[in-house]
C-alpha cells in the first residue's frame, strides 16, 4: 500500500489537470518549496503513480470525426479471452479508451471515427 499525504494528493490532482505546469508554480500551489515538490514528483513517478504526461488533443478539430461510445459483451469470460480482447483493442488505433466493467456489459470503448455512417471493413 502506498501512503500519500495531502501534498502528494494535491500534486497528483493538479498534475492531472495541468500537466505542463511549471515546477515552481506547482510548488506555489501546494505550499511547498520547489525542491521538496520536485522530490515528491520523482517519488510519485518512481512508484508508478504518475505514468506520463500527455496532451489532450481535440482530434475533431483536426479531422472532423466523432467520438462513439461502444458497449461490448464477450461470449466467454475466461481470463485468456479477456486478455486477448484487451490486447486486440490496443492494436486498433481508433480505440481511444477501453474500460472493463462489471455486470451485463464487459467493456465500454471510446472509439474515434471519421464518420459513423461510412461502412467499414471489420477487423479480423
Secondary structure, 3 states (H helix, E strand, C coil): CCCCCHHHHHHHHHHHHCCCCCHHHHHHHHCCCHHHHHHHHHHHHHCCCCCCCCCCCCHHHHHCCEEEEEEECCCCCCHHHHHHHHHHHHCCCCEEEEEECCCCCCEEEEEEECCCCCCCCCCC
